[in-house]
Amino acid sequence: MRMLIATLALLLLSACSTENPQTRLEDYASRVANAIDYPINLELDTTIPPYPQARERLLDIPELREGVVNVFDLRRCGLMELIGERNSSLGKLALPSQRLLYELRFLPPLRHCIHELQQQPKRDTSENELLERLQHIEQVKRQQLPRVLSNAIFNSSEMVSQFSRTHPALEMKQAQQSGALQPPLQRFEQLLRMSQQPDWSLPSWSDQLEQSYFELHTRPFGAPWLKSLNMLTQTLDQTASAINARLDERPICFNNRPNNRARIIQSVLNGWYASELQPMMSALHRSGEQWRNGLEPLYTELPTSPALKHYFQATLSDHHNSLWQQYIRARDRHTDAWQRLLSQCGLMPGHSVQDDA
């Protein structure tokens, strides 16, 4: 009896919550194991799929080469300075984000120039040739824009950092960072929607695009969240297996009546499952949903390499074997196991019975 009281007191001790997800999960599994008198050999693996290498994710975008005279003719559209910047030594080394900005600044004046030529009542042969050339350039640039945008997002150093496996698992205080990342993801989605339209103007916030990349760089979330989600999945799955194995081996309670061990189990339920594990699950689920919803239109609607398609299918997607779906199944299995345990001991809400004598 003294041992039971001592065990119960130990289980009821809830020291200051740690932000470290692995410690939280290990504590929870240990307490469940003690409560059901069944070992849970929790071995958490933080390994997540690697983000594809640059050569595997970069989409090829052929350069549109115009002859010297043809380029010179584009002075009529006010594009000579922009083309000069692009062809400079710095322009040739531009980051994917700068290549995107170049395309965003290039297309609106080009289309305006085409429109003016089309509205001209009488055109000579050279103007007709210029119009045809501009229309060809506009068509190629418009078709290439989704690929340029895809490279600018998924091949940026900032997105690479988001999914770098060097980051530690996500601490709970970092979960709110997914909300702070919504503005840059929303801007990228605006560009996606814009690229799907036949005509558009340069966004008023285009000069803030680099700020979006800065926000991605300063708030690493992707890989840390995946690591914590992966550890949570393993904990839920292994705990559910232990509960079910214990109940299959021998009952904990008889006739749906709680006993001394059932009271210990209930203390774990109230003190750790409800107060510690569920808030952690809720924070990871909510923040992950925000992150997934922000990225989903980008990796599903933009052209991506086979390696990138496979990566997102294996991590964030609703594919059966993705890390996200593995978590969903483990969550449901864990809930079912606890309900089975509580039902056997008459501890389900609304179930009123007397303790075993």
Number of C-alpha atoms within 10 A of each C-alpha: 7 7 8 13 12 11 14 19 12 11 19 15 10 11 6 6 10 12 14 15 20 21 11 18 23 18 15 21 23 17 22 23 19 17 21 18 14 15 15 20 14 15 11 15 12 18 12 18 16 11 22 20 12 14 11 14 19 21 17 12 11 8 8 8 9 11 8 8 8 13 14 13 15 17 12 11 16 14 19 15 10 14 17 12 13 18 12 11 10 10 16 11 12 14 16 19 19 16 19 22 19 17 19 21 17 19 22 16 16 20 19 12 19 19 13 12 17 14 9 9 6 9 13 8 8 9 14 14 12 18 19 13 16 21 17 12 18 18 13 14 18 18 13 16 22 22 20 23 25 25 26 22 21 23 22 18 17 20 18 21 20 21 21 19 20 10 16 16 23 23 17 19 10 18 20 16 15 23 14 13 21 19 15 20 22 15 17 22 19 12 19 19 14 17 20 15 9 8 11 13 12 16 15 7 8 14 9 13 17 14 12 18 20 13 16 24 17 12 16 24 27 24 26 24 27 25 24 25 25 22 24 26 24 22 26 24 20 20 26 23 15 22 23 18 13 18 17 10 9 8 11 21 20 12 10 20 19 24 18 17 18 22 17 23 25 18 19 22 20 13 17 24 19 13 14 20 19 12 14 22 17 11 16 23 18 16 20 23 15 15 21 18 15 21 19 16 15 22 19 13 14 20 17 21 20 11 16 19 16 15 17 21 19 19 21 21 22 15 14 12 13 18 23 24 18 19 22 15 15 20 19 13 19 22 14 14 21 18 14 16 23 22 17 20 26 23 20 15 8 7 11 11 13 10 14 12 7
